[in-house]
Amino acid sequence: MRTVDSHLHLWDLAAGRYSWLTPAAGEIYRTYTAEEARGELDGAGIDDAILIQAEDSVADTQFMLSQASEHAWITGVVGWIELENPAAAEQALAGYSEEPTFVGVRHLVHDDPRDDFLSMPNVRTSLKLLASSNLPFDVPNAFPRHLEAALDLARCLPELHVVIDHLGKPPRGEAEAYELWSRQLRRFTDLPNVTAKVSGLAVTGQPLTADGLQPVWDLALEVFGPHRLMYGGDWPVSLLGATYAETSGALQELASQLSAEEREAFMGGTASAVYSLSLRPGCR
């Protein structure tokens, strides 16, 4: 079984602006290299990883693609294109079609001031282009502003594969908000074009352990089943809540509750299918 971390970041403060990444971010306010990431993955027994954009810019995407070209264990890059400009999006997709590791698109909707971003006509037009190119679309930190919008998107564009990062960001420890998140997440049950990443679940004051995550895990299995879920470490953002080893250990302990075939899907098979990793050169 090849294991794949479906959600890993690298960033170089000299290569990108990362407007959200300031000294207030604490220990993650520095450059993180592929060599550091490889060490963390090795320690947790993870073979390969998909890099996920950390900035809505061409520069960040090009940086990730350059890293993928240098490191065979980086089997995919989920980058950024200008979705609100369909002509620019089409041109960008044409260019990235020559990049074998460009496997998906993401936009930082949680940092975008437009609550209606995912329903904007131009954005929908661009997302149809993604679907026709067999590229999935990642939606980060969808709750509370964009989880309903992601649901509407998946229903209106069944040909587009939508990936809910971090299970939509469950507000663990906040009873009323958690109930709302749970109700919204359950509405994805019958949408086969939606998968979700079990990643980025750290919440201040809540334990990032298998026991602490068990309720979220149980609901994720109820909604998506094991074959529509993906393992994701969210390193180095995850360092704000736990070490990579601790995060991976908790998720792998939860995965041990699955059958061998289900565990293989969660730990890499689903990510390989969703992002078409098996079609990319250099996959191990």
Summary of the structure (lengths in Angstrom):
residues: 284
radius of gyration: 17.3
end to end distance: 10.6
largest distance: 47.8
contacts: 961
relative contact order: 0.15
helix: 47%
strand: 13%
